[in-house]
């Protein structure tokens, strides 16, 4: 098997269903991992052509990328309830950056399959998802690309189904949002109105409430089997329709006690939307004892051991102007539990 740092790849990396990365699976210490290679940036490890100024610019871009990713991954690992999948390692081999996570043995379900589970089970799974998002929001992380493809469903050791949230490539810290004019990457089907307006060039605050709108669209899909309705002659997406001032039509199939929740989740005003924990509370109250303080639904047994929480996040040393970074076949870890 092909080696990638300390991992043995179990197949070739592929670009299937990925945007700015390629991915595959590997093994280490008899454990299975999901491994992703970022297509950009690329560290100038063997750059003998660029001018010193150009070389330093590339290095600064890479250092910024490293710092952003380490900050997000640290907060993810510290605040995940176990259902937002933690990052095992973030590392560089020569010019390329990688992350690894424990492999999820997921079920091949599309959104229609989730809907087919029935209202009670959908409600339980949506509560799990909402609680997972509440954890990362507590750490100040905006997922920014919540959609069905980024929620995996799997059986636990007890035979119950649980949900796992993945793919934090588009994520950012609420304290460090994308700069004006910077592209926001995500699925337009689940984009919030403020994300759409940002793409149109407006300067406005981007917060965790972006994710609440996306959850509103996704949960509507799970509960009813369809996306919220809107005027398709004027807009292609729900968030676009709301950003243009149009209304969304919610399905009558939504549970009566949740219709107001969905209306606020899909509000054009982020301040009106509930927090992820408030969404969890509304979903979970139907099947949790009144005296329960901790979210039993989110503590579904997790057969995947989670990595230790790193306490620091060193980055690679800067390369002096005019000096080419030393090339190495071994992994250069920026983020490795137990190593920081």
Phi, psi and omega per residue, in radians:
X1 nan 2.563 3.133
X2 -1.213 2.408 3.132
X3 -1.634 2.490 3.012
X4 -2.353 1.652 -3.045
X5 1.086 -2.112 -3.136
X6 -1.626 0.113 -3.105
X7 -1.872 2.608 2.972
X8 -1.861 2.002 -3.122
X9 -1.208 2.451 3.119
X10 -1.754 0.134 3.104
X11 3.118 3.125 3.136
X12 -1.381 2.603 3.020
X13 -1.211 2.467 -3.055
X14 -2.230 2.751 3.083
X15 -1.761 0.137 -3.083
X16 -1.022 2.221 3.088
X17 1.001 0.481 3.109
X18 -2.163 2.714 -3.105
X19 -1.764 -1.229 -3.041
X20 -1.934 0.621 -3.102
X21 -2.790 2.944 2.922
X22 -2.215 2.731 -2.989
X23 -2.588 2.892 3.101
X24 -3.007 -2.844 -3.110
X25 -2.228 2.684 3.134
X26 -2.633 3.039 -3.137
X27 -2.225 2.570 3.015
X28 -2.685 2.277 3.137
X29 0.920 0.719 3.095
X30 1.147 0.271 3.085
X31 -1.974 2.623 -3.114
X32 -1.714 2.416 -3.078
X33 -2.293 2.599 2.897
X34 -1.593 2.278 -3.099
X35 -2.192 2.289 3.141
X36 -2.155 2.355 3.036
X37 -1.874 2.185 3.066
X38 -1.333 2.370 3.140
X39 -1.399 -0.350 3.052
X40 -2.674 2.647 -0.015
X41 -1.378 3.021 3.052
X42 -2.106 2.200 -3.124
X43 -1.216 2.392 -3.077
X44 -1.353 1.046 -3.050
X45 -1.175 -0.550 -3.108
X46 -2.193 0.508 -3.071
X47 -1.451 1.804 3.099
X48 -1.886 0.133 -3.045
X49 -1.832 -0.704 -3.051
X50 -1.125 2.623 3.040
X51 -1.183 2.810 3.090
X52 -0.961 -0.666 3.139
X53 -1.169 -0.774 3.134
X54 -1.145 -0.683 3.121
X55 -1.083 -0.777 3.138
X56 -1.136 -0.624 3.096
X57 -1.096 -0.759 3.117
X58 -1.100 -0.733 -3.131
X59 -1.134 -0.733 3.126
X60 -1.102 -0.695 3.103
X61 -1.087 -0.720 3.133
X62 -1.193 -0.706 3.121
X63 -1.107 -0.677 3.092
X64 -1.122 -0.742 3.099
X65 -1.048 -0.810 3.133
X66 -1.033 -0.830 -3.086
X67 -1.119 -0.728 3.127
X68 -1.105 -0.803 -3.104
X69 -1.166 -0.757 -3.135
X70 -1.085 -0.728 3.137
X71 -1.079 -0.756 -3.135
X72 -1.195 -0.781 -3.084
X73 -1.171 -0.632 3.076
X74 -1.071 -0.846 -3.114
X75 -1.169 -0.625 3.075
X76 -1.057 -0.882 -3.095
X77 -1.149 -0.596 -3.110
X78 -1.309 -0.502 -2.986
X79 -1.948 -0.125 3.137
X80 -1.148 2.452 3.049
X81 -1.516 0.123 -3.089
X82 1.788 -0.308 3.139
X83 -1.740 -0.162 2.851
X84 -1.706 1.986 -2.940
X85 -1.175 2.161 -3.085
X86 -1.333 2.729 3.087
X87 -1.525 2.282 3.098
X88 -1.418 -0.910 -3.137
X89 -2.525 2.619 2.967
X90 -2.240 2.091 -2.996
X91 -2.616 2.922 3.098
X92 -2.173 2.396 2.970
X93 -2.124 2.032 -3.013
X94 0.932 -2.022 -3.039
X95 -1.655 -0.100 -2.938
X96 -1.887 2.468 -3.141
X97 -1.766 2.523 -3.103
X98 -2.419 2.714 2.865
X99 -2.263 2.708 3.031
X100 -2.271 2.555 3.073
X101 -2.436 2.716 3.046
X102 -1.093 2.405 -3.108
X103 -1.202 2.351 3.071
X104 -1.719 2.145 3.072
X105 -1.446 1.433 -2.961
X106 -1.524 2.776 3.097
X107 -1.514 2.516 -3.072
X108 -1.431 1.046 -3.052
X109 -1.760 2.317 2.922
X110 -1.581 3.122 -3.092
X111 -1.082 -0.579 3.128
X112 -1.134 -0.615 3.121
X113 -1.172 -0.646 3.084
X114 -1.137 -0.809 3.122
X115 -1.002 -0.648 -3.082
X116 -1.196 -0.192 3.130
X117 -1.202 -0.384 -3.132
X118 1.770 2.781 -2.978
X119 -1.026 -0.801 -3.065
X120 -1.113 -0.772 -3.122
X121 -1.243 -0.658 3.073
X122 -1.067 -0.733 3.141
X123 -1.072 -0.757 3.140
X124 -1.115 -0.762 -3.128
X125 -1.199 -0.666 3.084
X126 -1.133 -0.606 3.079
X127 -1.118 -0.715 3.096
X128 -1.059 -0.797 -3.134
X129 -1.100 -0.804 -3.125
X130 -1.065 -0.697 3.137
X131 -1.185 -0.659 3.071
X132 -1.082 -0.733 3.109
X133 -1.189 -0.639 3.093
X134 -1.029 -0.632 3.115
X135 -1.118 -0.821 -3.122
X136 -1.242 -0.560 3.067
X137 -1.134 -0.601 3.073
X138 -1.044 -0.582 3.082
X139 -1.467 0.078 3.106
X140 1.389 0.286 -3.109
X141 -1.645 2.260 2.962
X142 -1.692 2.055 -3.128
X143 -1.103 -0.870 3.009
X144 1.322 -0.061 3.092
X145 -2.532 0.818 3.100
X146 -1.297 2.223 3.135
X147 -2.863 3.000 -3.089
X148 -1.040 -0.710 -3.101
X149 -1.113 -0.335 -3.137
X150 -1.776 0.273 2.979
X151 -2.147 2.075 3.133
X152 -1.815 2.495 3.116
X153 -1.979 2.412 -3.082
X154 -2.596 2.763 3.043
X155 -1.452 2.466 3.023
X156 -1.560 3.092 -3.135
X157 -1.140 -0.314 3.127
X158 -1.595 -0.065 -3.125
X159 1.609 -0.070 3.065
X160 -1.361 2.829 3.072
X161 -1.727 2.390 3.037
X162 -2.236 2.996 -3.094
X163 -2.095 2.486 3.123
X164 -2.195 2.287 -3.124
X165 -1.683 2.250 -3.071
X166 -2.232 3.120 2.965
X167 1.127 1.511 3.109
X168 -1.822 0.447 -3.120
X169 -1.102 -0.621 -3.096
X170 -1.611 -0.022 -3.023
X171 -1.214 2.708 3.042
X172 -2.579 2.817 3.078
X173 -1.417 2.408 3.137
X174 -1.004 -0.513 3.128
X175 -1.365 -0.190 3.141
X176 -2.426 1.151 -3.095
X177 -1.229 2.910 3.072
X178 -0.969 2.469 3.127
X179 -1.257 2.775 3.133
X180 -0.958 2.242 -3.141
X181 1.562 -0.216 3.114
X182 -1.323 2.418 -3.071
X183 -1.189 2.393 3.004
X184 -1.755 2.156 -3.072
X185 -1.743 2.291 3.119
X186 3.037 -3.132 3.138
X187 -1.558 2.087 -3.064
X188 -1.080 -0.421 3.120
X189 -1.037 -0.558 -3.058
X190 -1.925 0.131 -3.119
X191 -1.118 2.462 3.043
X192 -1.367 2.799 3.104
X193 -1.054 -0.632 -3.139
X194 -1.231 -0.531 3.055
X195 -1.176 -0.708 3.085
X196 -1.077 -0.810 -3.118
X197 -1.124 -0.586 3.078
X198 -1.130 -0.693 3.090
X199 -1.124 -0.473 3.125
X200 -1.432 -0.004 3.059
X201 1.791 0.003 3.111
X202 -1.311 2.541 3.067
X203 -1.712 2.008 -3.126
X204 -2.692 2.880 -3.050
X205 -1.344 2.318 3.087
X206 -1.945 2.098 -3.004
X207 -2.304 -3.088 3.085
X208 -1.038 -0.337 3.138
X209 -1.175 -0.276 2.973
X210 -1.009 -0.766 -3.110
X211 -1.155 -0.572 -3.138
X212 -1.132 -0.727 3.089
X213 -1.081 -0.785 3.131
X214 -1.055 -0.717 3.089
X215 -1.114 -0.627 3.095
X216 -1.048 -0.759 3.115
X217 -1.160 -0.826 -3.094
X218 -1.128 -0.796 -3.121
X219 -1.176 -0.608 3.044
X220 -1.039 -0.711 3.112
X221 -1.117 -0.722 -3.134
X222 -1.225 -0.727 -3.091
X223 -1.280 -0.640 -2.972
X224 -1.977 -0.263 -3.097
X225 1.473 0.123 -3.132
X226 -2.610 2.827 3.084
X227 -1.385 2.773 3.032
X228 -0.977 2.558 -3.130
X229 -1.476 2.672 3.073
X230 -2.833 3.045 -3.105
X231 -1.351 1.748 -3.090
X232 -1.254 -0.198 3.076
X233 -1.356 -0.295 -3.114
X234 -1.914 -0.426 -3.045
X235 -2.545 2.741 3.105
X236 -1.772 -0.320 -3.032
X237 -2.414 2.714 -3.093
X238 -1.071 -0.843 -3.125
X239 -1.103 -0.628 3.087
X240 -1.116 -0.752 -3.140
X241 -1.069 -0.771 -3.137
X242 -1.170 -0.700 3.135
X243 -1.080 -0.507 3.123
X244 -1.518 0.049 3.102
X245 1.614 0.073 -3.126
X246 -1.478 2.769 3.132
X247 -1.526 2.759 2.944
X248 -1.812 2.560 3.094
X249 -1.867 2.080 3.134
X250 -1.579 2.523 -3.087
X251 -1.221 2.491 3.046
X252 -1.176 -0.235 -3.119
X253 -1.338 -0.167 3.094
X254 -1.120 2.500 3.054
X255 -1.001 2.441 -3.067
X256 -0.996 -0.671 -3.079
X257 -1.323 -0.079 -3.125
X258 -1.966 -0.070 -3.064
X259 -1.097 -0.707 3.105
X260 -1.161 -0.664 3.098
X261 -1.035 -0.808 3.139
X262 -1.119 -0.682 3.130
X263 -1.061 -0.690 -3.141
X264 -1.355 -0.621 3.094
X265 -1.041 -0.584 -3.070
X266 -1.768 0.344 3.120
X267 -1.169 2.548 3.053
X268 -1.177 -0.356 -3.110
X269 -1.716 1.963 -3.135
X270 -0.972 -0.569 -3.106
X271 -1.148 -0.436 -3.129
X272 -1.395 -0.445 -3.088
X273 -1.171 2.529 3.106
X274 -1.263 2.898 2.992
X275 -1.351 2.899 3.108
X276 -1.107 -0.629 3.120
X277 -1.193 -0.616 3.061
X278 -1.141 -0.666 3.055
X279 -1.089 -0.795 3.093
X280 -0.982 -0.842 -3.098
X281 -1.018 -0.745 -3.130
X282 -1.176 -0.656 3.135
X283 -1.270 -0.691 -2.994
X284 -1.436 -0.351 -3.028
X285 -1.132 -0.323 -3.120
X286 -1.247 -0.409 -3.071
X287 -2.335 0.132 3.049
X288 -1.785 2.505 3.048
X289 -1.034 2.564 -3.115
X290 -1.014 -0.571 -3.076
X291 -1.469 -0.090 -3.104
X292 -1.173 2.283 3.123
X293 -1.785 -0.594 -3.120
X294 -1.739 2.590 -3.066
X295 -1.312 1.624 -3.128
X296 -1.015 -0.581 -3.106
X297 -1.122 -0.557 -3.087
X298 -1.527 -0.119 3.140
X299 -1.759 0.425 3.053
X300 -0.905 2.326 -3.076
X301 -0.871 2.279 -3.075
X302 -1.932 1.895 -3.064
X303 -1.295 -0.082 -3.106
X304 -1.695 1.929 3.106
X305 -1.043 2.341 -3.122
X306 -1.600 2.536 -3.136
X307 -1.184 2.785 3.060
X308 -1.112 2.768 -3.125
X309 -1.523 2.096 3.094
X310 -1.213 2.655 -3.095
X311 -1.986 -0.087 3.104
X312 -2.606 2.965 -3.034
X313 -2.567 1.373 3.133
X314 -1.277 2.617 3.042
X315 -1.955 2.916 -3.129
X316 -1.168 2.527 3.129
X317 -1.123 2.545 3.122
X318 -1.180 2.569 3.093
X319 -1.618 2.195 -3.125
X320 -0.999 2.653 -3.127
X321 -0.940 2.281 3.074
X322 1.487 -0.045 -3.139
X323 -1.888 2.267 -3.120
X324 -1.434 2.355 3.126
X325 -1.073 2.456 -3.113
X326 -1.182 2.306 3.120
X327 -1.412 2.439 3.126
X328 -2.563 2.543 3.100
X329 -1.538 -0.199 -3.133
X330 -1.542 2.780 -3.108
X331 -1.287 2.456 3.054
X332 -1.880 1.639 -3.015
X333 -1.419 2.311 3.027
X334 -1.726 -0.343 -2.961
X335 -2.619 1.771 3.136
X336 -2.483 1.973 3.138
X337 -0.905 2.386 3.139
X338 1.438 -0.078 -3.080
X339 -1.991 -0.066 -2.987
X340 -1.871 nan nan
